[in-house]
Amino acid sequence: MNIPAAVLLVTLAVIGAASVVRAICLRLFCAKDDGMVMYVTHIPADCGNAEFILRSALAKRRWCGVKSVSAVCVDCPMDEKTKRICEGICREYGVKNLMSKEEFIKSLD
């Protein structure tokens, strides 16, 4: 019983130490004005793994440590099922950027 508890304790300690090191590094090495970081995901028609692509991009957004990070989902064009999935995930994560190719190009200007 002591060995599994010790393994669990050491594992949690390593995870905690890594989190502390990450927080310190982000605090020390991040510029005060990071500008804007944008993750753009291309979701083609009948994409079987649209949810995985979006959740991966949004996880990167959450973990990068930059305050002004935006995730953009570009409709190139999607079928209805994929579009509903993307809209649901964007709503769940608070991302308001589900746009067509034309809207995306205009937003870059």
C-alpha positions in Angstrom: 0.0 0.0 0.0 2.9 2.4 0.7 4.5 2.0 -2.7 1.5 3.0 -4.8 0.9 6.0 -2.5 4.6 7.0 -2.8 4.4 6.7 -6.6 1.3 8.8 -6.7 2.9 11.4 -4.4 6.0 11.6 -6.5 4.0 11.9 -9.8 1.9 14.7 -8.4 5.0 16.5 -7.0 6.6 16.4 -10.4 3.5 17.7 -12.1 3.2 20.5 -9.6 6.9 21.4 -9.9 6.6 21.5 -13.7 3.6 23.9 -13.4 5.5 26.2 -11.0 8.5 26.2 -13.4 6.2 27.0 -16.4 4.5 29.8 -14.5 7.9 31.3 -13.5 9.2 31.1 -17.1 6.1 32.7 -18.5 6.3 35.5 -15.9 10.0 36.1 -16.6 10.3 35.8 -20.3 7.0 37.1 -21.6 7.1 40.7 -23.0 4.7 43.2 -21.5 3.1 43.9 -24.9 2.8 40.5 -26.6 0.8 41.8 -29.5 -1.7 39.4 -31.0 -1.2 35.7 -31.4 -3.7 34.0 -33.8 -4.3 30.3 -34.3 -6.0 29.7 -37.6 -7.6 26.3 -38.3 -8.6 25.2 -41.7 -11.7 23.0 -41.6 -12.5 21.5 -45.0 -15.9 20.0 -46.1 -16.8 16.7 -44.5 -13.9 16.8 -42.0 -14.1 13.8 -39.8 -11.9 15.2 -37.1 -13.1 18.8 -36.9 -13.7 18.6 -33.2 -10.2 17.3 -32.5 -8.6 20.1 -34.6 -10.6 22.8 -32.9 -10.1 21.5 -29.4 -6.3 21.2 -30.1 -6.1 24.8 -31.3 -8.1 26.0 -28.3 -5.9 24.0 -25.9 -2.8 25.7 -27.4 -4.5 29.1 -27.0 -5.1 28.3 -23.3 -1.6 27.1 -22.6 0.5 29.6 -24.4 0.3 32.1 -21.6 -0.2 35.2 -23.9 -3.1 37.4 -22.9 -4.3 38.4 -26.4 -4.7 35.0 -28.2 -7.4 34.5 -30.7 -8.5 31.2 -32.4 -10.1 31.5 -35.8 -12.0 28.7 -37.5 -12.1 29.3 -41.3 -15.1 27.8 -43.2 -13.7 26.5 -46.4 -16.7 25.6 -47.0 -18.0 23.2 -44.4 -20.9 20.8 -44.6 -23.8 21.5 -42.1 -22.7 18.8 -39.6 -19.2 20.1 -39.4 -20.4 23.7 -39.2 -22.7 22.8 -36.2 -19.8 21.1 -34.5 -17.5 24.1 -35.0 -20.2 26.6 -33.8 -20.8 24.5 -30.7 -17.2 24.3 -29.8 -16.7 28.0 -30.5 -19.6 28.8 -28.2 -18.3 26.4 -25.5 -14.9 28.0 -25.4 -16.1 31.6 -25.9 -14.5 32.0 -29.4 -16.5 34.2 -31.7 -14.4 33.7 -34.8 -16.0 31.3 -37.1 -15.7 33.0 -40.5 -15.6 32.3 -44.2 -12.5 32.7 -46.3 -13.6 36.1 -47.6 -14.3 37.4 -44.0 -10.9 36.1 -42.9 -9.0 37.8 -45.7 -10.8 41.1 -45.0 -9.9 40.8 -41.3 -6.2 40.6 -42.1 -6.3 44.0 -43.9 
